[in-house]
Amino acid sequence: MPKLPRLSATEAEDMLLRSGFRLERSKGSHRIYMKERQRIIIPFHTGRTLHPKIVNQVLRAIKS
Protein backbone atom coordinates (compact mmCIF):
# COMPACT_ATOMS: atom_id res chain seq x y z
CA MET A 1 0.00 0.00 0.00
CA PRO A 2 1.48 3.39 -0.98
CA LYS A 3 2.20 5.95 1.67
CA LEU A 4 -0.12 8.92 2.04
CA PRO A 5 1.22 12.30 0.90
CA ARG A 6 2.16 14.83 3.53
CA LEU A 7 -0.21 17.76 3.23
CA SER A 8 -0.38 21.13 4.89
CA ALA A 9 -3.76 22.60 5.80
CA THR A 10 -3.68 25.06 2.90
CA GLU A 11 -2.94 22.28 0.39
CA ALA A 12 -5.85 20.23 1.74
CA GLU A 13 -8.09 23.30 1.61
CA ASP A 14 -7.21 23.91 -2.05
CA MET A 15 -8.02 20.29 -2.90
CA LEU A 16 -11.38 20.45 -1.13
CA LEU A 17 -12.42 23.74 -2.72
CA ARG A 18 -11.50 22.48 -6.21
CA SER A 19 -13.63 19.35 -5.69
CA GLY A 20 -16.76 21.33 -4.81
CA PHE A 21 -16.63 21.72 -1.03
CA ARG A 22 -17.41 25.11 0.47
CA LEU A 23 -16.24 26.72 3.68
CA GLU A 24 -19.22 26.41 6.02
CA ARG A 25 -17.78 28.04 9.13
CA SER A 26 -14.71 28.20 11.34
CA LYS A 27 -14.27 27.81 15.06
CA GLY A 28 -10.95 28.68 16.56
CA SER A 29 -8.22 27.18 14.39
CA HIS A 30 -10.52 24.63 12.73
CA ARG A 31 -12.35 25.15 9.45
CA ILE A 32 -15.43 23.13 8.52
CA TYR A 33 -16.11 22.34 4.86
CA MET A 34 -19.40 20.95 3.53
CA LYS A 35 -20.53 19.30 0.33
CA GLU A 36 -24.14 18.14 0.42
CA ARG A 37 -24.24 16.09 3.67
CA GLN A 38 -20.50 15.41 3.89
CA ARG A 39 -18.47 17.38 6.44
CA ILE A 40 -14.68 17.67 6.65
CA ILE A 41 -12.89 19.47 9.48
CA ILE A 42 -9.36 20.76 8.87
CA PRO A 43 -7.19 22.07 11.74
CA PHE A 44 -5.16 25.11 10.67
CA HIS A 45 -1.89 25.30 12.60
CA THR A 46 0.93 27.18 10.89
CA GLY A 47 4.05 25.21 10.10
CA ARG A 48 2.51 21.79 10.79
CA THR A 49 1.47 18.99 8.47
CA LEU A 50 -1.85 17.24 8.83
CA HIS A 51 -2.19 13.93 10.66
CA PRO A 52 -2.37 10.94 8.27
CA LYS A 53 -5.95 10.19 9.38
CA ILE A 54 -7.06 13.66 8.29
CA VAL A 55 -5.18 13.34 4.99
CA ASN A 56 -6.96 10.02 4.39
CA GLN A 57 -10.31 11.64 5.18
CA VAL A 58 -9.66 14.45 2.70
CA LEU A 59 -8.59 12.08 -0.08
CA ARG A 60 -11.64 9.86 0.46
CA ALA A 61 -13.95 12.89 0.36
CA ILE A 62 -12.45 14.09 -2.91
CA LYS A 63 -12.87 10.67 -4.55
CA SER A 64 -16.57 10.40 -3.68
N, CA, C, O and CB atoms as a CASP TS submission, in Angstrom:
PFRMAT TS
TARGET T0000
AUTHOR 0000-0000-0000
METHOD Language model
MODEL 1
PARENT N/A
ATOM      1  N   MET     1       0.848  -1.178   0.000  1.00  0.00           N
ATOM      2  CA  MET     1       0.000   0.000   0.000  1.00  0.00           C
ATOM      3  C   MET     1       0.891   1.239   0.000  1.00  0.00           C
ATOM      4  O   MET     1       1.800   1.343   0.823  1.00  0.00           O
ATOM      5  CB  MET     1      -0.963   0.000   1.224  1.00  0.00           C
ATOM      6  N   PRO     2       0.639   2.188  -0.922  1.00  0.00           N
ATOM      7  CA  PRO     2       1.478   3.387  -0.976  1.00  0.00           C
ATOM      8  C   PRO     2       1.256   4.284   0.229  1.00  0.00           C
ATOM      9  O   PRO     2       0.183   4.313   0.830  1.00  0.00           O
ATOM     10  CB  PRO     2       1.206   4.165  -2.251  1.00  0.00           C
ATOM     11  N   LYS     3       2.309   5.011   0.554  1.00  0.00           N
ATOM     12  CA  LYS     3       2.203   5.954   1.666  1.00  0.00           C
ATOM     13  C   LYS     3       1.346   7.146   1.271  1.00  0.00           C
ATOM     14  O   LYS     3       1.286   7.533   0.103  1.00  0.00           O
ATOM     15  CB  LYS     3       3.595   6.426   2.114  1.00  0.00           C
ATOM     16  N   LEU     4       0.684   7.718   2.268  1.00  0.00           N
ATOM     17  CA  LEU     4      -0.118   8.918   2.039  1.00  0.00           C
ATOM     18  C   LEU     4       0.798  10.122   1.870  1.00  0.00           C
ATOM     19  O   LEU     4       1.856  10.185   2.497  1.00  0.00           O
ATOM     20  CB  LEU     4      -1.113   9.151   3.204  1.00  0.00           C
ATOM     21  N   PRO     5       0.405  11.081   1.029  1.00  0.00           N
ATOM     22  CA  PRO     5       1.216  12.296   0.897  1.00  0.00           C
ATOM     23  C   PRO     5       1.128  13.139   2.164  1.00  0.00           C
ATOM     24  O   PRO     5       0.137  13.094   2.893  1.00  0.00           O
ATOM     25  CB  PRO     5       0.763  13.122  -0.325  1.00  0.00           C
ATOM     26  N   ARG     6       2.167  13.893   2.403  1.00  0.00           N
ATOM     27  CA  ARG     6       2.157  14.825   3.532  1.00  0.00           C
ATOM     28  C   ARG     6       1.571  16.133   3.037  1.00  0.00           C
ATOM     29  O   ARG     6       2.095  16.749   2.109  1.00  0.00           O
ATOM     30  CB  ARG     6       3.598  15.036   4.130  1.00  0.00           C
ATOM     31  N   LEU     7       0.478  16.554   3.662  1.00  0.00           N
ATOM     32  CA  LEU     7      -0.215  17.764   3.232  1.00  0.00           C
ATOM     33  C   LEU     7      -0.229  18.805   4.339  1.00  0.00           C
ATOM     34  O   LEU     7      -0.315  18.476   5.522  1.00  0.00           O
ATOM     35  CB  LEU     7      -1.641  17.440   2.799  1.00  0.00           C
ATOM     36  N   SER     8      -0.145  20.057   3.937  1.00  0.00           N
ATOM     37  CA  SER     8      -0.385  21.134   4.890  1.00  0.00           C
ATOM     38  C   SER     8      -1.873  21.452   4.839  1.00  0.00           C
ATOM     39  O   SER     8      -2.585  20.955   3.966  1.00  0.00           O
ATOM     40  CB  SER     8       0.493  22.407   4.571  1.00  0.00           C
ATOM     41  N   ALA     9      -2.338  22.259   5.748  1.00  0.00           N
ATOM     42  CA  ALA     9      -3.758  22.605   5.801  1.00  0.00           C
ATOM     43  C   ALA     9      -4.171  23.397   4.567  1.00  0.00           C
ATOM     44  O   ALA     9      -5.277  23.209   4.060  1.00  0.00           O
ATOM     45  CB  ALA     9      -4.070  23.408   7.070  1.00  0.00           C
ATOM     46  N   THR    10      -3.310  24.273   4.076  1.00  0.00           N
ATOM     47  CA  THR    10      -3.675  25.064   2.898  1.00  0.00           C
ATOM     48  C   THR    10      -3.754  24.194   1.643  1.00  0.00           C
ATOM     49  O   THR    10      -4.603  24.429   0.782  1.00  0.00           O
ATOM     50  CB  THR    10      -2.663  26.197   2.685  1.00  0.00           C
ATOM     51  N   GLU    11      -2.883  23.195   1.530  1.00  0.00           N
ATOM     52  CA  GLU    11      -2.944  22.280   0.386  1.00  0.00           C
ATOM     53  C   GLU    11      -4.236  21.471   0.420  1.00  0.00           C
ATOM     54  O   GLU    11      -4.882  21.281  -0.610  1.00  0.00           O
ATOM     55  CB  GLU    11      -1.723  21.336   0.379  1.00  0.00           C
ATOM     56  N   ALA    12      -4.611  20.995   1.606  1.00  0.00           N
ATOM     57  CA  ALA    12      -5.851  20.231   1.744  1.00  0.00           C
ATOM     58  C   ALA    12      -7.056  21.119   1.437  1.00  0.00           C
ATOM     59  O   ALA    12      -8.018  20.677   0.808  1.00  0.00           O
ATOM     60  CB  ALA    12      -5.970  19.637   3.166  1.00  0.00           C
ATOM     61  N   GLU    13      -6.997  22.366   1.884  1.00  0.00           N
ATOM     62  CA  GLU    13      -8.091  23.299   1.614  1.00  0.00           C
ATOM     63  C   GLU    13      -8.252  23.526   0.114  1.00  0.00           C
ATOM     64  O   GLU    13      -9.376  23.521  -0.389  1.00  0.00           O
ATOM     65  CB  GLU    13      -7.845  24.637   2.329  1.00  0.00           C
ATOM     66  N   ASP    14      -7.160  23.723  -0.602  1.00  0.00           N
ATOM     67  CA  ASP    14      -7.213  23.914  -2.053  1.00  0.00           C
ATOM     68  C   ASP    14      -7.850  22.708  -2.732  1.00  0.00           C
ATOM     69  O   ASP    14      -8.679  22.866  -3.628  1.00  0.00           O
ATOM     70  CB  ASP    14      -5.803  24.156  -2.619  1.00  0.00           C
ATOM     71  N   MET    15      -7.469  21.511  -2.313  1.00  0.00           N
ATOM     72  CA  MET    15      -8.021  20.292  -2.901  1.00  0.00           C
ATOM     73  C   MET    15      -9.530  20.199  -2.658  1.00  0.00           C
ATOM     74  O   MET    15     -10.289  19.840  -3.558  1.00  0.00           O
ATOM     75  CB  MET    15      -7.314  19.054  -2.324  1.00  0.00           C
ATOM     76  N   LEU    16      -9.951  20.521  -1.450  1.00  0.00           N
ATOM     77  CA  LEU    16     -11.379  20.448  -1.125  1.00  0.00           C
ATOM     78  C   LEU    16     -12.189  21.469  -1.916  1.00  0.00           C
ATOM     79  O   LEU    16     -13.256  21.146  -2.439  1.00  0.00           O
ATOM     80  CB  LEU    16     -11.592  20.667   0.371  1.00  0.00           C
ATOM     81  N   LEU    17     -11.691  22.691  -2.005  1.00  0.00           N
ATOM     82  CA  LEU    17     -12.418  23.736  -2.723  1.00  0.00           C
ATOM     83  C   LEU    17     -12.521  23.421  -4.208  1.00  0.00           C
ATOM     84  O   LEU    17     -13.553  23.694  -4.822  1.00  0.00           O
ATOM     85  CB  LEU    17     -11.738  25.085  -2.524  1.00  0.00           C
ATOM     86  N   ARG    18     -11.465  22.846  -4.802  1.00  0.00           N
ATOM     87  CA  ARG    18     -11.504  22.480  -6.212  1.00  0.00           C
ATOM     88  C   ARG    18     -12.480  21.346  -6.480  1.00  0.00           C
ATOM     89  O   ARG    18     -13.005  21.236  -7.588  1.00  0.00           O
ATOM     90  CB  ARG    18     -10.123  22.088  -6.685  1.00  0.00           C
ATOM     91  N   SER    19     -12.735  20.496  -5.479  1.00  0.00           N
ATOM     92  CA  SER    19     -13.631  19.352  -5.690  1.00  0.00           C
ATOM     93  C   SER    19     -15.079  19.677  -5.319  1.00  0.00           C
ATOM     94  O   SER    19     -15.922  18.780  -5.309  1.00  0.00           O
ATOM     95  CB  SER    19     -13.150  18.155  -4.877  1.00  0.00           C
ATOM     96  N   GLY    20     -15.382  20.939  -5.013  1.00  0.00           N
ATOM     97  CA  GLY    20     -16.765  21.330  -4.811  1.00  0.00           C
ATOM     98  C   GLY    20     -17.190  21.561  -3.372  1.00  0.00           C
ATOM     99  O   GLY    20     -18.356  21.867  -3.123  1.00  0.00           O
ATOM    100  N   PHE    21     -16.282  21.424  -2.423  1.00  0.00           N
ATOM    101  CA  PHE    21     -16.626  21.722  -1.035  1.00  0.00           C
ATOM    102  C   PHE    21     -16.651  23.224  -0.851  1.00  0.00           C
ATOM    103  O   PHE    21     -16.017  23.955  -1.612  1.00  0.00           O
ATOM    104  CB  PHE    21     -15.624  21.062  -0.050  1.00  0.00           C
ATOM    105  N   ARG    22     -17.379  23.693   0.156  1.00  0.00           N
ATOM    106  CA  ARG    22     -17.414  25.114   0.465  1.00  0.00           C
ATOM    107  C   ARG    22     -17.127  25.292   1.960  1.00  0.00           C
ATOM    108  O   ARG    22     -17.441  24.428   2.778  1.00  0.00           O
ATOM    109  CB  ARG    22     -18.795  25.742   0.075  1.00  0.00           C
ATOM    110  N   LEU    23     -16.534  26.411   2.285  1.00  0.00           N
ATOM    111  CA  LEU    23     -16.243  26.717   3.679  1.00  0.00           C
ATOM    112  C   LEU    23     -17.552  27.052   4.371  1.00  0.00           C
ATOM    113  O   LEU    23     -18.187  28.058   4.055  1.00  0.00           O
ATOM    114  CB  LEU    23     -15.222  27.892   3.807  1.00  0.00           C
ATOM    115  N   GLU    24     -17.954  26.220   5.305  1.00  0.00           N
ATOM    116  CA  GLU    24     -19.218  26.412   6.016  1.00  0.00           C
ATOM    117  C   GLU    24     -19.036  27.409   7.167  1.00  0.00           C
ATOM    118  O   GLU    24     -19.787  28.376   7.294  1.00  0.00           O
ATOM    119  CB  GLU    24     -19.751  25.058   6.552  1.00  0.00           C
ATOM    120  N   ARG    25     -18.034  27.152   7.990  1.00  0.00           N
ATOM    121  CA  ARG    25     -17.776  28.036   9.133  1.00  0.00           C
ATOM    122  C   ARG    25     -16.405  27.699   9.687  1.00  0.00           C
ATOM    123  O   ARG    25     -15.767  26.739   9.255  1.00  0.00           O
ATOM    124  CB  ARG    25     -18.881  27.889  10.239  1.00  0.00           C
ATOM    125  N   SER    26     -15.956  28.495  10.644  1.00  0.00           N
ATOM    126  CA  SER    26     -14.709  28.196  11.341  1.00  0.00           C
ATOM    127  C   SER    26     -14.909  28.446  12.825  1.00  0.00           C
ATOM    128  O   SER    26     -15.687  29.308  13.234  1.00  0.00           O
ATOM    129  CB  SER    26     -13.533  29.051  10.787  1.00  0.00           C
ATOM    130  N   LYS    27     -14.195  27.679  13.607  1.00  0.00           N
ATOM    131  CA  LYS    27     -14.274  27.812  15.056  1.00  0.00           C
ATOM    132  C   LYS    27     -12.868  27.646  15.594  1.00  0.00           C
ATOM    133  O   LYS    27     -12.296  26.557  15.554  1.00  0.00           O
ATOM    134  CB  LYS    27     -15.260  26.767  15.689  1.00  0.00           C
ATOM    135  N   GLY    28     -12.326  28.727  16.094  1.00  0.00           N
ATOM    136  CA  GLY    28     -10.948  28.677  16.561  1.00  0.00           C
ATOM    137  C   GLY    28     -10.010  28.468  15.386  1.00  0.00           C
ATOM    138  O   GLY    28     -10.056  29.219  14.412  1.00  0.00           O
ATOM    139  N   SER    29      -9.158  27.450  15.472  1.00  0.00           N
ATOM    140  CA  SER    29      -8.218  27.179  14.393  1.00  0.00           C
ATOM    141  C   SER    29      -8.700  26.060  13.475  1.00  0.00           C
ATOM    142  O   SER    29      -7.916  25.539  12.682  1.00  0.00           O
ATOM    143  CB  SER    29      -6.865  26.825  14.964  1.00  0.00           C
ATOM    144  N   HIS    30      -9.960  25.686  13.567  1.00  0.00           N
ATOM    145  CA  HIS    30     -10.523  24.626  12.734  1.00  0.00           C
ATOM    146  C   HIS    30     -11.517  25.209  11.734  1.00  0.00           C
ATOM    147  O   HIS    30     -12.334  26.066  12.071  1.00  0.00           O
ATOM    148  CB  HIS    30     -11.206  23.555  13.606  1.00  0.00           C
ATOM    149  N   ARG    31     -11.427  24.725  10.495  1.00  0.00           N
ATOM    150  CA  ARG    31     -12.350  25.153   9.452  1.00  0.00           C
ATOM    151  C   ARG    31     -13.191  23.962   9.021  1.00  0.00           C
ATOM    152  O   ARG    31     -12.676  22.858   8.843  1.00  0.00           O
ATOM    153  CB  ARG    31     -11.589  25.760   8.243  1.00  0.00           C
ATOM    154  N   ILE    32     -14.483  24.190   8.856  1.00  0.00           N
ATOM    155  CA  ILE    32     -15.432  23.132   8.518  1.00  0.00           C
ATOM    156  C   ILE    32     -15.894  23.343   7.083  1.00  0.00           C
ATOM    157  O   ILE    32     -16.388  24.412   6.726  1.00  0.00           O
ATOM    158  CB  ILE    32     -16.649  23.120   9.504  1.00  0.00           C
ATOM    159  N   TYR    33     -15.725  22.312   6.268  1.00  0.00           N
ATOM    160  CA  TYR    33     -16.112  22.342   4.861  1.00  0.00           C
ATOM    161  C   TYR    33     -17.255  21.368   4.648  1.00  0.00           C
ATOM    162  O   TYR    33     -17.275  20.278   5.220  1.00  0.00           O
ATOM    163  CB  TYR    33     -14.913  21.996   3.938  1.00  0.00           C
ATOM    164  N   MET    34     -18.224  21.780   3.803  1.00  0.00           N
ATOM    165  CA  MET    34     -19.401  20.950   3.533  1.00  0.00           C
ATOM    166  C   MET    34     -19.577  20.773   2.032  1.00  0.00           C
ATOM    167  O   MET    34     -19.262  21.652   1.229  1.00  0.00           O
ATOM    168  CB  MET    34     -20.672  21.576   4.156  1.00  0.00           C
ATOM    169  N   LYS    35     -20.094  19.599   1.689  1.00  0.00           N
ATOM    170  CA  LYS    35     -20.526  19.298   0.325  1.00  0.00           C
ATOM    171  C   LYS    35     -21.696  18.344   0.476  1.00  0.00           C
ATOM    172  O   LYS    35     -21.530  17.179   0.838  1.00  0.00           O
ATOM    173  CB  LYS    35     -19.356  18.676  -0.566  1.00  0.00           C
ATOM    174  N   GLU    36     -22.897  18.870   0.187  1.00  0.00           N
ATOM    175  CA  GLU    36     -24.141  18.142   0.418  1.00  0.00           C
ATOM    176  C   GLU    36     -24.230  17.771   1.900  1.00  0.00           C
ATOM    177  O   GLU    36     -24.374  18.667   2.731  1.00  0.00           O
ATOM    178  CB  GLU    36     -24.220  16.867  -0.482  1.00  0.00           C
ATOM    179  N   ARG    37     -24.150  16.491   2.265  1.00  0.00           N
ATOM    180  CA  ARG    37     -24.241  16.094   3.675  1.00  0.00           C
ATOM    181  C   ARG    37     -22.891  15.675   4.248  1.00  0.00           C
ATOM    182  O   ARG    37     -22.812  15.222   5.390  1.00  0.00           O
ATOM    183  CB  ARG    37     -25.235  14.954   3.830  1.00  0.00           C
ATOM    184  N   GLN    38     -21.833  15.825   3.459  1.00  0.00           N
ATOM    185  CA  GLN    38     -20.504  15.407   3.887  1.00  0.00           C
ATOM    186  C   GLN    38     -19.765  16.573   4.539  1.00  0.00           C
ATOM    187  O   GLN    38     -19.744  17.678   3.997  1.00  0.00           O
ATOM    188  CB  GLN    38     -19.699  14.858   2.696  1.00  0.00           C
ATOM    189  N   ARG    39     -19.167  16.330   5.691  1.00  0.00           N
ATOM    190  CA  ARG    39     -18.471  17.379   6.437  1.00  0.00           C
ATOM    191  C   ARG    39     -17.025  16.968   6.667  1.00  0.00           C
ATOM    192  O   ARG    39     -16.751  15.837   7.067  1.00  0.00           O
ATOM    193  CB  ARG    39     -19.177  17.661   7.786  1.00  0.00           C
ATOM    194  N   ILE    40     -16.106  17.887   6.416  1.00  0.00           N
ATOM    195  CA  ILE    40     -14.681  17.675   6.646  1.00  0.00           C
ATOM    196  C   ILE    40     -14.179  18.814   7.527  1.00  0.00           C
ATOM    197  O   ILE    40     -14.463  19.982   7.262  1.00  0.00           O
ATOM    198  CB  ILE    40     -13.881  17.603   5.291  1.00  0.00           C
ATOM    199  N   ILE    41     -13.440  18.473   8.566  1.00  0.00           N
ATOM    200  CA  ILE    41     -12.887  19.470   9.484  1.00  0.00           C
ATOM    201  C   ILE    41     -11.373  19.462   9.343  1.00  0.00           C
ATOM    202  O   ILE    41     -10.734  18.421   9.492  1.00  0.00           O
ATOM    203  CB  ILE    41     -13.315  19.185  10.962  1.00  0.00           C
ATOM    204  N   ILE    42     -10.803  20.625   9.057  1.00  0.00           N
ATOM    205  CA  ILE    42      -9.362  20.764   8.873  1.00  0.00           C
ATOM    206  C   ILE    42      -8.803  21.681   9.961  1.00  0.00           C
ATOM    207  O   ILE    42      -9.235  22.828  10.078  1.00  0.00           O
ATOM    208  CB  ILE    42      -9.033  21.321   7.457  1.00  0.00           C
ATOM    209  N   PRO    43      -7.843  21.191  10.764  1.00  0.00           N
ATOM    210  CA  PRO    43      -7.190  22.068  11.738  1.00  0.00           C
ATOM    211  C   PRO    43      -6.105  22.903  11.062  1.00  0.00           C
ATOM    212  O   PRO    43      -5.245  22.359  10.369  1.00  0.00           O
ATOM    213  CB  PRO    43      -6.587  21.242  12.893  1.00  0.00           C
ATOM    214  N   PHE    44      -6.140  24.202  11.256  1.00  0.00           N
ATOM    215  CA  PHE    44      -5.162  25.109  10.668  1.00  0.00           C
ATOM    216  C   PHE    44      -4.172  25.540  11.738  1.00  0.00           C
ATOM    217  O   PHE    44      -4.473  26.391  12.575  1.00  0.00           O
ATOM    218  CB  PHE    44      -5.855  26.339  10.032  1.00  0.00           C
ATOM    219  N   HIS    45      -2.977  24.935  11.698  1.00  0.00           N
ATOM    220  CA  HIS    45      -1.889  25.304  12.598  1.00  0.00           C
ATOM    221  C   HIS    45      -0.679  25.586  11.712  1.00  0.00           C
ATOM    222  O   HIS    45      -0.237  24.709  10.970  1.00  0.00           O
ATOM    223  CB  HIS    45      -1.587  24.164  13.670  1.00  0.00           C
ATOM    224  N   THR    46      -0.150  26.786  11.782  1.00  0.00           N
ATOM    225  CA  THR    46       0.931  27.175  10.888  1.00  0.00           C
ATOM    226  C   THR    46       2.174  26.325  11.129  1.00  0.00           C
ATOM    227  O   THR    46       2.543  26.028  12.265  1.00  0.00           O
ATOM    228  CB  THR    46       1.262  28.657  11.067  1.00  0.00           C
ATOM    229  N   GLY    47       2.801  25.947  10.023  1.00  0.00           N
ATOM    230  CA  GLY    47       4.052  25.208  10.105  1.00  0.00           C
ATOM    231  C   GLY    47       3.905  23.726  10.416  1.00  0.00           C
ATOM    232  O   GLY    47       4.912  23.050  10.624  1.00  0.00           O
ATOM    233  N   ARG    48       2.693  23.201  10.455  1.00  0.00           N
ATOM    234  CA  ARG    48       2.511  21.786  10.788  1.00  0.00           C
ATOM    235  C   ARG    48       1.816  21.069   9.634  1.00  0.00           C
ATOM    236  O   ARG    48       1.007  21.655   8.915  1.00  0.00           O
ATOM    237  CB  ARG    48       1.691  21.628  12.099  1.00  0.00           C
ATOM    238  N   THR    49       2.148  19.798   9.473  1.00  0.00           N
ATOM    239  CA  THR    49       1.466  18.988   8.473  1.00  0.00           C
ATOM    240  C   THR    49       0.291  18.289   9.138  1.00  0.00           C
ATOM    241  O   THR    49       0.251  18.119  10.357  1.00  0.00           O
ATOM    242  CB  THR    49       2.435  17.957   7.823  1.00  0.00           C
ATOM    243  N   LEU    50      -0.657  17.891   8.311  1.00  0.00           N
ATOM    244  CA  LEU    50      -1.853  17.236   8.834  1.00  0.00           C
ATOM    245  C   LEU    50      -1.558  15.795   9.242  1.00  0.00           C
ATOM    246  O   LEU    50      -0.676  15.145   8.681  1.00  0.00           O
ATOM    247  CB  LEU    50      -2.976  17.269   7.792  1.00  0.00           C
ATOM    248  N   HIS    51      -2.298  15.318  10.209  1.00  0.00           N
ATOM    249  CA  HIS    51      -2.192  13.932  10.657  1.00  0.00           C
ATOM    250  C   HIS    51      -2.630  13.022   9.512  1.00  0.00           C
ATOM    251  O   HIS    51      -3.533  13.382   8.757  1.00  0.00           O
ATOM    252  CB  HIS    51      -3.059  13.680  11.940  1.00  0.00           C
ATOM    253  N   PRO    52      -2.006  11.846   9.366  1.00  0.00           N
ATOM    254  CA  PRO    52      -2.374  10.942   8.269  1.00  0.00           C
ATOM    255  C   PRO    52      -3.856  10.568   8.235  1.00  0.00           C
ATOM    256  O   PRO    52      -4.398  10.339   7.154  1.00  0.00           O
ATOM    257  CB  PRO    52      -1.560   9.690   8.365  1.00  0.00           C
ATOM    258  N   LYS    53      -4.518  10.502   9.372  1.00  0.00           N
ATOM    259  CA  LYS    53      -5.950  10.185   9.380  1.00  0.00           C
ATOM    260  C   LYS    53      -6.759  11.292   8.709  1.00  0.00           C
ATOM    261  O   LYS    53      -7.738  11.012   8.018  1.00  0.00           O
ATOM    262  CB  LYS    53      -6.444   9.971  10.821  1.00  0.00           C
ATOM    263  N   ILE    54      -6.359  12.543   8.908  1.00  0.00           N
ATOM    264  CA  ILE    54      -7.062  13.660   8.290  1.00  0.00           C
ATOM    265  C   ILE    54      -6.774  13.693   6.794  1.00  0.00           C
ATOM    266  O   ILE    54      -7.668  13.986   6.000  1.00  0.00           O
ATOM    267  CB  ILE    54      -6.656  14.993   8.949  1.00  0.00           C
ATOM    268  N   VAL    55      -5.536  13.396   6.400  1.00  0.00           N
ATOM    269  CA  VAL    55      -5.182  13.336   4.986  1.00  0.00           C
ATOM    270  C   VAL    55      -6.017  12.264   4.297  1.00  0.00           C
ATOM    271  O   VAL    55      -6.533  12.486   3.201  1.00  0.00           O
ATOM    272  CB  VAL    55      -3.671  13.051   4.806  1.00  0.00           C
ATOM    273  N   ASN    56      -6.150  11.113   4.928  1.00  0.00           N
ATOM    274  CA  ASN    56      -6.960  10.017   4.386  1.00  0.00           C
ATOM    275  C   ASN    56      -8.411  10.447   4.237  1.00  0.00           C
ATOM    276  O   ASN    56      -9.048  10.133   3.231  1.00  0.00           O
ATOM    277  CB  ASN    56      -6.867   8.774   5.289  1.00  0.00           C
ATOM    278  N   GLN    57      -8.941  11.160   5.223  1.00  0.00           N
ATOM    279  CA  GLN    57     -10.313  11.640   5.182  1.00  0.00           C
ATOM    280  C   GLN    57     -10.521  12.609   4.017  1.00  0.00           C
ATOM    281  O   GLN    57     -11.543  12.551   3.333  1.00  0.00           O
ATOM    282  CB  GLN    57     -10.677  12.315   6.505  1.00  0.00           C
ATOM    283  N   VAL    58      -9.564  13.488   3.796  1.00  0.00           N
ATOM    284  CA  VAL    58      -9.656  14.449   2.698  1.00  0.00           C
ATOM    285  C   VAL    58      -9.625  13.727   1.355  1.00  0.00           C
ATOM    286  O   VAL    58     -10.432  14.025   0.475  1.00  0.00           O
ATOM    287  CB  VAL    58      -8.512  15.477   2.780  1.00  0.00           C
ATOM    288  N   LEU    59      -8.712  12.792   1.192  1.00  0.00           N
ATOM    289  CA  LEU    59      -8.587  12.078  -0.078  1.00  0.00           C
ATOM    290  C   LEU    59      -9.831  11.245  -0.364  1.00  0.00           C
ATOM    291  O   LEU    59     -10.265  11.169  -1.513  1.00  0.00           O
ATOM    292  CB  LEU    59      -7.346  11.182  -0.068  1.00  0.00           C
ATOM    293  N   ARG    60     -10.408  10.624   0.650  1.00  0.00           N
ATOM    294  CA  ARG    60     -11.642   9.863   0.463  1.00  0.00           C
ATOM    295  C   ARG    60     -12.791  10.777   0.055  1.00  0.00           C
ATOM    296  O   ARG    60     -13.598  10.418  -0.803  1.00  0.00           O
ATOM    297  CB  ARG    60     -12.002   9.106   1.745  1.00  0.00           C
ATOM    298  N   ALA    61     -12.867  11.950   0.663  1.00  0.00           N
ATOM    299  CA  ALA    61     -13.950  12.885   0.357  1.00  0.00           C
ATOM    300  C   ALA    61     -13.850  13.388  -1.076  1.00  0.00           C
ATOM    301  O   ALA    61     -14.870  13.586  -1.736  1.00  0.00           O
ATOM    302  CB  ALA    61     -13.928  14.066   1.329  1.00  0.00           C
ATOM    303  N   ILE    62     -12.649  13.594  -1.554  1.00  0.00           N
ATOM    304  CA  ILE    62     -12.451  14.087  -2.913  1.00  0.00           C
ATOM    305  C   ILE    62     -12.848  13.017  -3.928  1.00  0.00           C
ATOM    306  O   ILE    62     -13.412  13.330  -4.976  1.00  0.00           O
ATOM    307  CB  ILE    62     -10.985  14.514  -3.127  1.00  0.00           C
ATOM    308  N   LYS    63     -12.554  11.764  -3.618  1.00  0.00           N
ATOM    309  CA  LYS    63     -12.872  10.669  -4.551  1.00  0.00           C
ATOM    310  C   LYS    63     -14.363  10.441  -4.692  1.00  0.00           C
ATOM    311  O   LYS    63     -14.833  10.042  -5.757  1.00  0.00           O
ATOM    312  CB  LYS    63     -12.213   9.386  -4.095  1.00  0.00           C
ATOM    313  N   SER    64     -15.120  10.694  -3.615  1.00  0.00           N
ATOM    314  CA  SER    64     -16.567  10.405  -3.677  1.00  0.00           C
ATOM    315  C   SER    64     -17.352  11.520  -4.317  1.00  0.00           C
ATOM    316  O   SER    64     -18.573  11.424  -4.441  1.00  0.00           O
ATOM    317  CB  SER    64     -17.112  10.149  -2.292  1.00  0.00           C
TER
END
